[in-house]
C-alpha cells in the first residue's frame, strides 16, 4: 500500500558523539598516560542550530568505577528538553587520590567551553549533574568555580565554573573524617553507612582531617555559589540523608538558591530518581536558571 504523508518538523533530531578525548592524564603508576573521554548528546544539525545550555553528567561508583555512557538513556529526556548532555569520565580511586577527580571534571568543563561552537554549547550556561560519587564531584564543581588550584591541564584560559548543580545523594561533608577514627567506627559498627575504606581509597591511605576537609563541598560555599538542586531518598542506607541536609542548610545560610527534593522510601541509586516527574522537576530547575542567563 502506497501512502503519502505530510510531516512537520516538530523537534530537533539528536545525535550521539562518542569517544571525545578531553584530557590526557597519568596512568599505570605515572609511567604512562591515557585519555579521558566524554560522550555527548547533541543536535544533529549543529551548524544551523543556536547554542544550547549544557549538562555535564557525572556517573557514580563509590569513587572506584565510572562509566560515562551508562546513564545516557536516562539523559535523553533532558536532551529532548533542549540541553546538550556530556557524560564524562574521571580517574577512579585506584588510579589517583583526590583532588585528581575534581581536576578531571573541571578539565571537561573547560574543554566544552573551548569547543563550544563545535558541540553547540552555550558557554555561559553549563550545569553539573551527578549521582552518588558523581554527586560529590558535581557539588565540588559548583562550589569551586573560583578555586584555581584545581584547574590543571589544557584550556586554562577558560573557566571551569558551572552555573548550576543537580546533586543526587552525593557525599558533601567529610570534614570530621580521618582514617584512624573511621576505621575504629567501622569496627564498632560494621553496618555503618559508607564504608571507611571507600574514603581511604579516595583520599589516600592514612588520610587526616585536612584531606577530608579539602574534599568537602560544604567547605567552599559562598554567596557566589550557583543555584543547587539536591535529591535524596529516605531509604538511603549508603549515604546518610544528613549529608544532603548539611548541604542544604549551608547553602541557605549563604543565601544560595536551593531546592531539596526528598523521595519517600527511595534507596541509594533507586529507579525512583529517574521517573518522569522527577526528571521533569530537574528540567524545570535547570530551565529557571537558564532563562535567567539568557
VENSULLIN-V859645 format. One record per run of one state. SS is the DSSP state (h for helix, s for strand, l for the rest). FROM is the first residue (numbers start at 0). TO is the last residue. If there is no record, write none. Layout:
# VENSULLIN-V859645
ss = {SS:SS}
from = {FROM:FROM}
to = {TO:TO}
This chain:
# VENSULLIN-V859645
ss = {l:s:l:s:l:h:l:s:l:h:l:s:l:h:l:s:l:h:l:h:l:s:l:h:l:h:l:h:l:h:l:s:l:h:l:s:l:h:l:h:l}
from = {0:13:27:31:43:45:48:51:58:71:80:83:88:99:114:120:131:132:143:147:150:163:168:178:188:195:203:208:214:216:220:226:233:240:253:257:263:270:274:275:293}
to = {12:26:30:42:44:47:50:57:70:79:82:87:98:113:119:130:131:142:146:149:162:167:177:187:194:202:207:213:215:219:225:232:239:252:256:262:269:273:274:292:293}
